[in-house]
Amino acid sequence: MKFPGAGRMSGSNGGAAARGWGAGAEDSPAAVLRRRYPTFNDLQRRAKRRLSRFAYDFVAGGVGDGAPNVAHNRAAMDAVRILPRYALDLAEVSIETEIFGRRYAAPVGVAPMGGIGLAWPRVDAILAAAAQKARIPYVSSTVANVGMEELARIAPDSFWFQLYGLPADNHRLSFDLIRRAEAVGAHALAITLDVPMRQKRVHDIRNGLVLPWRYRPRTVFDIARAPFWALEMLKKGQPAFENMRKYVGENASIAELAGFTQRHMTTGVTWEDIARFRDAWPRALVLKGLQHPADAEKAVALGVDGIWVSNHGGRQFDAAPASIDSVPAIAAAVGGRAKILFDGSIRSGLDVLRTLAVGADFCFAGRAFCYSVAALGEAGGDHATAGFAEEIRTTFCQAGVRNVAEAAAATVLHPGAVRFDLEGNALGQEAPRARG
């Protein structure tokens, strides 16, 4: 089975007949969308035009004034260079890969994103369906706006669950969410560690963001400037934290669900808690948000199956290094004892290759998928998965790699990689290194 859009030649839409040569040769609906929105930057620009300002800022923003770490993630990704190899037989190029005992059509999945129902109604369900169709992982957030039970029915072969800690009453609700995730068949559980406390997201403060919305003059003005988005919200309703409905009541209002989440999801998780979660969870366990090799070592000692390197998309701590720069040191410390997962400014197939080349086994994109749905509505999920598939394949070919294993062995120049001395002290940046 092919990843949608993964045709043999660049520009293929998975088998539609072409009426000539060139990027404009195909005229299927998918091909037309690709011509209009060939990159995720195109989708982001359209999403920005369509959404209310407070909704767009929530998705696009980081934590500090001007979201500096979001830009830092992008700059560090762009700094990674791959030395291509040529004159190779590329007749058989595969972008499929296996992780945690399951085969996926590409080494990229949908990252967990909380509250993205602000961007488009039922975006969680749209992306879950696209991931199921494309055979890639879909990771649902604890604070998704569609409940895990529904999402698992939509994407039974792709569904993973991400857990934020709810530490009250000895993590009673955390353990219940784990039980629910097991019951619906989640293939992996990812525990997020990099949100020990809510951060000061300046853009949300300035916008007065709150759920449900309060119709202040500025909010009303923002909504009025986004008529297509506003109409969809009017038809389908404001987003709610559906995973909390069991604990608040089936008839709970959006305000009651939001207030419960605000009070209980303080996300405090300790290594002792992780050990208990490991005992409670029978399948693949991933720790998300680790950036220091010493923390990765602790995780492996507790029997964790995956280390997810991430700085939360630049949304938590502006002094943290770019996610891509933390990968090599963590991969070296883990030494193959756990899988290395990654997110942080994955916006193209080239970014996927970069991530694999510096030491990750698998990567996830968040905003790129969300922007696609915000820009295109229901069609956005399939458009994003097809775009990634096409770009990963063509980038593999251009670099001279025929599969994920060869991508991991590519020669890479990574000037910003974080390095440590023998005593575990971080070193300053050095000259680019070459792998392979």
C-alpha positions as CSV (number, residue, x, y, z in Angstrom):
1,M,0.0,0.0,0.0
2,K,1.3,3.4,-0.9
3,F,1.3,6.5,1.2
4,P,-1.2,8.8,-0.5
5,G,0.5,10.9,-3.1
6,A,3.7,8.9,-3.0
7,G,4.1,8.3,-6.8
8,R,7.3,7.3,-8.4
9,M,8.0,10.6,-10.0
10,S,8.1,14.1,-8.5
11,G,4.7,15.8,-8.9
12,S,2.7,12.5,-9.0
13,N,-0.6,12.4,-7.2
14,G,-0.6,8.7,-6.7
15,G,-1.7,7.5,-10.1
16,A,-3.9,10.1,-11.8
17,A,-3.3,10.4,-15.5
18,A,-1.2,13.4,-16.7
19,R,-2.0,15.3,-19.9
20,G,1.5,16.4,-20.6
21,W,4.8,17.2,-19.0
22,G,5.4,19.5,-16.0
23,A,3.9,20.6,-12.7
24,G,0.7,21.6,-14.4
25,A,0.1,18.3,-16.3
26,E,-2.3,16.8,-13.8
27,D,-5.8,18.2,-13.2
28,S,-7.2,16.1,-10.3
29,P,-8.5,18.0,-7.3
30,A,-5.4,17.0,-5.3
31,A,-3.1,18.2,-8.0
32,V,-4.9,21.5,-8.2
33,L,-4.4,22.0,-4.5
34,R,-0.8,21.1,-4.8
35,R,-0.3,23.8,-7.4
36,R,-2.0,26.4,-5.3
37,Y,-0.4,25.4,-2.0
38,P,2.8,23.5,-2.7
39,T,4.5,24.3,0.6
40,F,3.5,24.5,4.2
41,N,4.5,28.2,4.2
42,D,1.7,28.7,1.6
43,L,-0.7,26.9,3.9
44,Q,0.4,29.0,6.9
45,R,-0.2,32.2,5.0
46,R,-3.7,31.1,4.0
47,A,-4.5,29.9,7.5
48,K,-3.4,33.3,8.9
49,R,-5.9,35.1,6.5
50,R,-8.8,32.7,7.4
51,L,-8.5,32.5,11.1
52,S,-9.3,35.0,13.8
53,R,-6.2,36.6,15.2
54,F,-6.5,35.0,18.6
55,A,-6.9,31.5,17.1
56,Y,-4.0,31.9,14.7
57,D,-1.7,33.4,17.4
58,F,-2.5,30.4,19.7
59,V,-1.3,28.0,17.1
60,A,1.6,29.9,15.7
61,G,3.0,31.5,18.8
62,G,5.6,30.6,21.3
63,V,6.1,31.6,24.9
64,G,8.1,34.8,24.8
65,D,7.5,38.2,23.2
66,G,7.9,37.6,19.5
67,A,8.2,33.8,20.0
68,P,12.0,33.7,19.7
69,N,12.4,30.0,20.2
70,V,9.9,29.2,17.4
71,A,12.3,31.1,15.1
72,H,15.3,29.5,16.7
73,N,13.9,26.0,15.9
74,R,13.5,27.0,12.3
75,A,16.9,28.6,11.9
76,A,18.6,25.5,13.5
77,M,16.8,23.2,11.2
78,D,17.8,25.2,8.1
79,A,21.4,25.1,9.3
80,V,21.6,21.3,9.0
81,R,23.2,20.3,5.7
82,I,23.2,16.9,3.9
83,L,26.0,15.9,1.6
84,P,24.3,14.1,-1.3
85,R,25.6,11.0,-3.1
86,Y,25.0,10.5,-6.8
87,A,25.2,7.8,-9.6
88,L,23.2,5.4,-7.5
89,D,20.4,3.0,-8.5
90,L,17.3,4.6,-7.2
91,A,14.8,2.2,-8.9
92,E,13.6,1.0,-5.5
93,V,13.2,3.8,-2.9
94,S,11.1,3.1,0.2
95,I,10.1,5.7,2.8
96,E,8.4,3.0,5.0
97,T,9.7,2.3,8.5
98,E,8.9,0.4,11.6
99,I,8.7,1.6,15.2
100,F,7.4,-0.2,18.3
101,G,6.6,-3.3,16.3
102,R,4.3,-1.5,13.7
103,R,5.0,-0.7,10.1
104,Y,4.2,2.8,9.0
105,A,4.2,4.3,5.5
106,A,6.6,7.1,6.3
107,P,8.8,8.3,9.2
108,V,6.6,11.2,10.1
109,G,3.4,11.4,12.2
110,V,0.9,13.9,13.5
111,A,2.2,15.4,16.8
112,P,-0.1,15.9,19.8
113,M,-1.7,19.4,19.7
114,G,-3.9,20.6,22.5
115,G,-6.8,23.0,21.9
116,I,-6.4,23.1,18.1
117,G,-10.2,23.1,17.7
118,L,-9.6,26.8,17.9
119,A,-8.0,26.6,14.4
120,W,-10.8,24.6,12.8
121,P,-13.8,22.7,14.1
122,R,-12.9,19.0,14.6
123,V,-9.4,19.4,13.3
124,D,-8.4,16.5,15.6
125,A,-10.8,14.1,13.8
126,I,-9.8,15.4,10.3
127,L,-6.1,14.7,11.1
128,A,-6.9,11.3,12.7
129,A,-8.7,10.2,9.6
130,A,-5.9,11.4,7.3
131,A,-3.3,9.6,9.4
132,Q,-5.3,6.4,9.3
133,K,-5.7,6.6,5.5
134,A,-2.0,7.5,5.1
135,R,-0.7,4.8,7.6
136,I,1.2,7.1,9.8
137,P,0.8,7.7,13.6
138,Y,-1.7,10.1,15.0
139,V,-1.0,11.2,18.6
140,S,-4.0,12.6,20.4
141,S,-3.4,15.2,23.1
142,T,-4.9,14.9,26.6
143,V,-6.5,18.3,25.8
144,A,-7.7,17.5,22.3
145,N,-11.1,18.8,21.4
146,V,-12.3,15.4,20.3
147,G,-12.4,12.6,22.8
148,M,-9.9,9.7,22.7
149,E,-12.6,7.1,22.3
150,E,-13.9,8.7,19.1
151,L,-10.4,9.4,17.7
152,A,-9.4,5.8,18.3
153,R,-12.4,4.6,16.4
154,I,-11.5,6.9,13.5
155,A,-7.8,5.8,13.5
156,P,-7.5,2.3,15.0
157,D,-4.2,1.5,13.2
158,S,-2.6,4.9,13.9
159,F,-3.8,6.0,17.3
160,W,-1.3,7.0,20.0
161,F,-2.1,9.0,23.2
162,Q,-0.2,11.8,24.8
163,L,-0.6,12.3,28.6
164,Y,-0.3,15.4,30.6
165,G,0.0,14.8,34.3
166,L,-3.0,15.5,36.5
167,P,-1.3,15.0,39.9
168,A,-4.2,15.6,42.3
169,D,-5.2,12.7,44.5
170,N,-1.9,10.7,43.7
171,H,-2.5,11.0,40.0
172,R,-5.9,9.3,40.1
173,L,-7.0,10.9,36.9
174,S,-3.7,10.3,35.2
175,F,-4.0,6.6,35.8
176,D,-7.6,6.7,34.6
177,L,-6.6,8.3,31.3
178,I,-3.9,5.6,31.0
179,R,-6.6,2.9,31.5
180,R,-8.8,4.6,28.9
181,A,-6.0,4.8,26.4
182,E,-5.2,1.1,26.8
183,A,-8.9,0.2,26.5
184,V,-9.3,2.1,23.2
185,G,-6.1,0.4,21.8
186,A,-3.6,3.2,21.8
187,H,-0.4,1.7,20.3
188,A,1.9,4.0,22.4
189,L,1.7,6.3,25.3
190,A,3.7,9.6,25.3
191,I,4.1,11.3,28.6
192,T,4.9,15.0,28.2
193,L,7.5,16.3,30.7
194,D,8.4,19.7,29.4
195,V,5.4,21.6,30.9
196,P,6.2,21.6,34.6
197,M,4.3,24.9,34.9
198,R,2.1,27.0,32.7
199,Q,4.2,29.6,30.9
200,K,3.5,33.3,30.1
201,R,2.3,33.2,26.5
202,V,2.4,36.9,25.7
203,H,0.3,36.7,22.5
204,D,-2.6,34.9,24.3
205,I,-2.4,37.4,27.2
206,R,-2.6,40.3,24.8
207,N,-5.5,38.7,22.9
208,G,-7.4,37.9,26.1
209,L,-7.7,34.3,25.0
210,V,-10.2,32.3,27.1
211,L,-12.5,29.3,26.5
212,P,-15.4,29.8,26.0
213,W,-14.8,33.2,24.3
214,R,-15.8,36.3,26.1
215,Y,-17.2,38.8,23.6
216,R,-15.1,41.8,24.4
217,P,-14.8,44.4,21.6
218,R,-11.4,43.1,20.5
219,T,-12.6,39.5,20.3
220,V,-15.7,40.5,18.4
221,F,-13.5,42.5,15.9
222,D,-11.2,39.5,15.4
223,I,-14.1,37.2,14.8
224,A,-15.7,39.7,12.3
225,R,-12.5,39.8,10.3
226,A,-12.6,36.0,9.8
227,P,-16.0,35.2,8.4
228,F,-15.3,31.7,7.0
229,W,-13.8,30.6,10.3
230,A,-16.6,32.3,12.3
231,L,-19.3,30.6,10.2
232,E,-17.7,27.1,10.8
233,M,-17.5,27.8,14.5
234,L,-21.1,29.0,14.6
235,K,-22.2,25.8,12.8
236,K,-20.2,23.3,14.8
237,G,-19.6,25.1,18.1
238,Q,-16.6,26.3,20.1
239,P,-14.0,23.7,21.1
240,A,-14.3,21.8,24.4
241,F,-11.8,19.6,26.3
242,E,-13.8,16.4,25.6
243,N,-11.4,14.0,27.5
244,M,-12.5,15.7,30.7
245,R,-16.2,15.1,30.2
246,K,-16.1,11.8,32.1
247,Y,-14.8,13.6,35.2
248,V,-17.1,16.7,35.0
249,G,-20.3,15.2,33.7
250,E,-21.8,14.3,30.4
251,N,-23.8,17.5,30.2
252,A,-21.0,19.7,31.3
253,S,-20.7,23.0,29.5
254,I,-17.6,24.3,27.7
255,A,-16.9,26.6,30.6
256,E,-17.1,23.8,33.1
257,L,-14.8,21.5,31.1
258,A,-12.3,24.4,30.6
259,G,-12.4,25.3,34.3
260,F,-11.8,21.7,35.4
261,T,-8.8,21.4,33.0
262,Q,-7.4,24.7,34.3
263,R,-7.5,23.5,37.9
264,H,-6.3,20.0,37.5
265,M,-3.9,19.8,34.6
266,T,-0.8,21.2,36.4
267,T,1.3,18.6,34.7
268,G,3.7,17.8,37.6
269,V,5.4,14.5,36.8
270,T,8.4,13.1,38.7
271,W,10.7,10.1,37.9
272,E,8.8,8.2,40.6
273,D,5.5,8.9,38.8
274,I,7.1,7.7,35.5
275,A,8.1,4.4,37.1
276,R,4.5,3.9,38.2
277,F,3.2,4.8,34.7
278,R,5.6,2.3,33.3
279,D,4.2,-0.4,35.5
280,A,0.6,0.6,34.5
281,W,1.2,0.8,30.7
282,P,1.7,-2.5,28.9
283,R,2.7,-1.1,25.5
284,A,5.3,1.3,24.1
285,L,6.0,4.1,26.5
286,V,7.6,7.4,25.3
287,L,8.8,10.3,27.3
288,K,8.2,13.6,25.4
289,G,10.2,16.8,25.9
290,L,13.6,15.5,27.0
291,Q,16.6,17.6,26.0
292,H,19.4,16.5,28.2
293,P,21.3,13.2,27.8
294,A,21.3,12.6,31.6
295,D,17.5,12.6,31.5
296,A,17.5,10.2,28.6
297,E,19.7,7.9,30.6
298,K,17.3,7.9,33.5
299,A,14.4,7.2,31.1
300,V,16.1,4.2,29.6
301,A,16.9,2.8,33.1
302,L,13.2,2.9,33.9
303,G,12.4,0.8,30.8
304,V,11.1,3.6,28.6
305,D,10.8,2.5,24.9
306,G,11.2,6.0,23.3
307,I,12.8,9.3,24.0
308,W,10.9,12.2,22.2
309,V,13.3,15.1,21.8
310,S,11.3,18.3,21.8
311,N,11.2,21.8,23.2
312,H,7.5,21.9,22.8
313,G,7.6,23.7,19.5
314,G,9.2,26.7,21.1
315,R,6.1,27.1,23.4
316,Q,7.6,26.6,26.8
317,F,11.2,27.8,27.5
318,D,13.0,30.3,25.3
319,A,16.4,29.5,26.7
320,A,16.2,25.9,25.6
321,P,18.3,24.9,22.6
322,A,16.6,24.2,19.3
323,S,15.2,20.7,19.3
324,I,17.3,19.5,16.4
325,D,20.5,20.5,18.1
326,S,19.7,18.2,21.1
327,V,19.2,15.1,19.1
328,P,22.8,13.9,18.5
329,A,23.9,13.9,22.1
330,I,20.7,12.2,23.3
331,A,21.0,9.5,20.5
332,A,24.6,8.9,21.5
333,A,23.7,8.6,25.2
334,V,20.8,6.2,24.5
335,G,22.9,4.1,22.2
336,G,20.1,2.2,20.5
337,R,18.4,1.1,23.8
338,A,15.3,3.2,23.0
339,K,13.9,4.8,19.9
340,I,14.6,8.5,19.3
341,L,11.6,10.5,18.3
342,F,11.6,14.2,17.4
343,D,9.5,17.3,16.8
344,G,10.4,20.9,16.2
345,S,9.8,22.8,13.0
346,I,9.2,19.8,10.7
347,R,7.7,21.5,7.7
348,S,8.9,19.5,4.7
349,G,10.3,16.2,3.5
350,L,13.8,17.8,3.7
351,D,13.3,18.4,7.4
352,V,12.3,14.8,7.9
353,L,15.6,13.7,6.2
354,R,17.6,16.2,8.3
355,T,16.1,14.7,11.5
356,L,16.9,11.1,10.5
357,A,20.4,12.1,9.5
358,V,21.2,13.7,12.9
359,G,20.1,10.6,14.9
360,A,16.3,10.4,15.2
361,D,14.4,7.3,14.3
362,F,11.1,9.0,13.7
363,C,9.7,12.5,13.6
364,F,6.4,14.3,14.1
365,A,4.9,17.6,12.7
366,G,2.3,19.6,14.5
367,R,1.7,23.1,13.1
368,A,2.3,21.9,9.5
369,F,-0.7,19.6,9.7
370,C,-2.8,22.1,11.6
371,Y,-2.2,24.9,9.1
372,S,-3.2,22.6,6.3
373,V,-6.6,22.0,7.8
374,A,-7.0,25.6,8.9
375,A,-6.3,26.6,5.3
376,L,-8.3,24.0,3.4
377,G,-10.8,22.6,5.8
378,E,-11.7,18.9,5.4
379,A,-9.3,18.5,2.5
380,G,-6.4,19.7,4.5
381,G,-5.5,16.4,6.2
382,D,-5.0,14.4,3.1
383,H,-3.3,17.4,1.4
384,A,-0.7,17.5,4.2
385,T,0.0,13.7,4.3
386,A,0.4,13.6,0.5
387,G,2.7,16.5,0.6
388,F,4.9,15.0,3.1
389,A,5.0,11.7,1.3
390,E,6.0,13.2,-2.0
391,E,8.6,15.5,-0.5
392,I,10.2,12.7,1.6
393,R,10.5,10.4,-1.3
394,T,12.0,13.1,-3.7
395,T,14.3,14.3,-1.0
396,F,15.6,10.8,-0.3
397,C,16.3,10.4,-4.1
398,Q,18.1,13.7,-4.3
399,A,20.3,12.9,-1.3
400,G,21.1,9.5,-2.7
401,V,19.4,7.4,0.1
402,R,17.0,4.6,-0.7
403,N,15.4,3.9,2.7
404,V,15.3,5.1,6.3
405,A,18.4,3.2,7.3
406,E,20.4,4.9,4.6
407,A,19.0,8.3,5.6
408,A,20.3,7.7,9.2
409,A,23.8,7.1,7.7
410,A,23.8,10.2,5.5
411,T,26.8,12.5,5.8
412,V,25.5,15.5,7.8
413,L,26.9,18.9,8.7
414,H,25.3,20.1,11.9
415,P,27.0,23.2,13.3
416,G,24.7,23.8,16.2
417,A,24.7,20.4,17.7
418,V,24.9,20.4,21.5
419,R,28.1,18.6,22.7
420,F,29.3,17.3,26.1
421,D,32.7,16.5,27.5
422,L,33.5,13.3,29.4
423,E,32.2,14.8,32.6
424,G,28.9,15.6,31.1
425,N,29.4,19.3,30.8
426,A,27.9,21.1,27.8
427,L,30.5,22.5,25.4
428,G,30.4,25.5,23.2
429,Q,29.5,25.2,19.6
430,E,32.3,23.7,17.4
431,A,33.0,23.4,13.7
432,P,30.5,21.2,11.7
433,R,30.9,17.5,12.1
434,A,30.4,14.8,9.4
435,R,28.7,11.5,10.1
436,G,28.9,8.3,8.0
